[in-house]
Amino acid sequence: MTRPYNILFLCTGNSARSILGEALAMTLSHGRFIGYSAGSKPKAYVHPIALKLAREMGYPLELLRSKTWDEFGKEDSPQMDFIITVCDSAAGEECPYWPGHPTTAHWGFMDPAAVTGSEHDMWGAFRKVEMGLRNRIELLIDLPIDKLDHLQIKDELHAIHHQCK
């Protein structure tokens, strides 16, 4: 491996799904990926259940914060290799320019933060998103990325999502 791949998970609020993507990419890849997350309209907090799940993964909580995707469109920002939208509203929004022309894909998940009901119901919703992202990220980690061209990688990212539905 030459260098770690940078992967940015996008969601509107950047408080749950994209946060879980960031933490999973970092903890599952053993340095192969550097995970980031952001939102088009970030909330002022990370959802408490997302924080608890990140802690379970062993991800440093001080690295997690809800932030705008504008932070990653600047010239001095880390250049992304992959950008994955994880909510339907972010997938349909006009995204900023991403330096380096990263490979993009949409891995849509329902918003676990929108689930109402018992604490058990909310935890179930978060666990479902966590497992869905975990499955997709593990498949991504297994790809021979350095042997694929840009179009092949894009096709693989889409195939991963559909394979895990």
C-alpha positions in Angstrom: 0.0 0.0 0.0 1.3 3.4 -0.9 -0.7 5.7 1.3 -4.0 5.5 3.2 -7.1 6.4 1.2 -9.2 9.3 2.4 -12.9 8.6 2.6 -15.5 11.2 3.4 -19.0 10.2 4.5 -21.7 12.8 3.9 -25.1 13.3 5.4 -27.2 16.4 5.9 -26.9 16.7 9.7 -23.6 14.9 10.3 -24.7 13.7 13.7 -25.3 9.9 13.2 -24.9 8.0 9.9 -21.8 9.9 8.5 -20.3 9.9 12.0 -20.6 6.1 12.2 -19.1 5.8 8.7 -16.1 7.9 9.8 -15.5 5.8 12.9 -16.0 2.5 11.2 -13.6 3.3 8.3 -10.9 4.2 10.8 -11.3 1.3 13.1 -11.9 -1.5 10.6 -9.3 -0.6 8.0 -6.2 -0.7 10.2 -4.7 2.4 8.6 -5.8 1.6 5.0 -8.5 4.3 5.1 -8.7 7.6 6.9 -12.3 8.3 7.6 -13.9 11.8 7.7 -17.5 12.9 8.0 -19.4 16.1 7.3 -22.8 17.5 6.5 -24.5 20.1 4.3 -26.4 21.5 7.3 -24.5 20.1 10.3 -26.2 19.9 13.7 -24.4 21.4 16.6 -23.8 17.9 18.2 -23.1 14.3 17.6 -26.0 12.1 18.5 -25.4 10.4 21.9 -26.0 6.9 20.6 -23.5 7.5 17.7 -21.0 8.5 20.3 -21.6 5.4 22.4 -21.2 3.2 19.3 -18.0 5.0 18.3 -16.6 4.4 21.8 -17.5 0.7 21.5 -15.4 0.6 18.3 -12.5 2.2 20.1 -12.6 5.4 18.1 -11.3 8.5 19.9 -14.4 10.5 20.7 -12.5 13.8 20.7 -12.1 13.4 16.9 -15.9 13.4 16.4 -17.8 16.6 15.8 -20.6 17.7 13.5 -19.0 19.8 10.8 -19.8 21.4 7.4 -18.7 19.8 4.2 -17.2 23.1 3.2 -14.2 22.2 5.4 -13.3 19.6 2.8 -13.7 21.7 -0.3 -10.8 23.9 0.6 -7.4 23.7 -1.2 -5.5 22.9 2.0 -8.0 20.2 3.1 -7.2 16.5 2.8 -7.8 15.3 -0.7 -10.5 12.7 -0.8 -10.2 9.5 -2.7 -13.8 8.5 -2.0 -17.0 10.4 -1.1 -20.0 8.4 0.1 -23.4 9.9 0.8 -25.3 8.0 3.4 -28.6 9.9 3.4 -30.9 10.6 0.5 -31.1 14.3 1.0 -27.3 14.8 0.9 -27.2 12.6 -2.3 -29.6 15.0 -4.0 -27.9 18.2 -2.9 -25.6 20.3 -5.0 -22.2 19.3 -3.5 -19.2 21.6 -3.4 -16.2 21.1 -5.7 -14.0 18.3 -4.4 -10.3 18.7 -5.2 -8.8 15.7 -6.9 -12.1 14.3 -8.4 -12.8 11.6 -5.9 -14.9 8.5 -6.6 -18.4 9.0 -5.4 -21.2 6.7 -4.5 -24.5 6.7 -2.6 -25.1 4.2 0.2 -28.4 5.4 1.6 -29.7 4.5 5.0 -32.7 5.6 7.0 -32.0 8.2 9.7 -31.7 6.4 13.0 -31.8 9.7 14.8 -35.4 10.2 13.5 -36.7 7.0 15.1 -39.1 7.7 17.9 -40.3 5.2 20.5 -38.4 3.3 23.1 -34.7 3.4 23.8 -34.6 -0.2 22.5 -36.1 1.0 19.2 -33.6 3.8 18.8 -30.7 1.5 19.6 -32.0 -1.0 17.1 -32.1 1.6 14.4 -28.6 2.8 15.1 -27.3 -0.9 15.2 -29.0 -1.5 11.8 -27.1 1.4 10.2 -23.9 0.5 11.9 -24.1 -3.1 10.6 -25.0 -1.9 7.1 -22.1 0.5 7.0 -19.8 -2.1 8.5 -20.7 -4.7 5.8 -20.1 -2.2 3.0 -16.8 -0.8 4.5 -15.4 -4.3 5.0 -16.1 -5.1 1.3 -14.5 -1.8 0.3 -11.4 -2.6 2.4 -11.1 -6.0 0.6 -11.1 -4.4 -2.9 -7.8 -4.3 -4.8 -8.2 -0.5 -5.2 -4.6 0.0 -6.5 -5.4 -2.4 -9.4 -8.7 -0.7 -10.5 -9.2 2.4 -12.6 -11.6 5.2 -11.5 -14.6 3.8 -13.4 -14.1 0.2 -12.0 -13.9 1.6 -8.5 -17.1 3.5 -9.0 -18.8 0.4 -10.3 -17.5 -1.6 -7.3 -18.8 1.0 -4.8 -22.3 0.8 -6.4 -22.1 -3.0 -6.5 -21.2 -3.1 -2.8 -24.2 -1.1 -1.8 -26.6 -3.2 -3.9 -25.0 -6.5 -2.7 -25.6 -5.5 1.0 -29.2 -4.5 0.6 
